[in-house]
Amino acid sequence: MAGVVEATKDDFRDLIAEGVVLVDVWGPSCAPCLALMPHVAALAEQRAADLRVVKVEAPKARRLCMELNVMGLPAFLLFRDGEEVARLAEPDLGPARLDSWLDDALHIS
């Protein structure tokens, strides 16, 4: 499945249940989140064979963010078959750091 899938609290668990899934937790008032959006969309296309990309808009899914223990944005969570295997949450996150983290996380997970 290519492209980015928007998740809600209702379908989130189904979306991460199988395979490798990168979850982008973002907010409309988070400048780094907005700056990373085009890069995340490109990642979804480039890595479609390896992983699915799911976005969660934090203000619309506050309870889910609490369940996931997301304390700041942007936050990226990597799931394998429904289990979280890696997490990246840095306020000044840029594309190069995200790529590096994802490459490392995919190799260790």
Buried (B, 14 or more C-beta within 10 A) or exposed (E): EEEBBEBEBEEBEEBBEEBBBBBBBBBEEBEBBEEBBEBBBEBBEEBEEEBBBBBBBBEBBEEBBEEBEBEEBBBBBBBBEEEBBBBBBBEEBEBEEBEEBBEEBBEEE
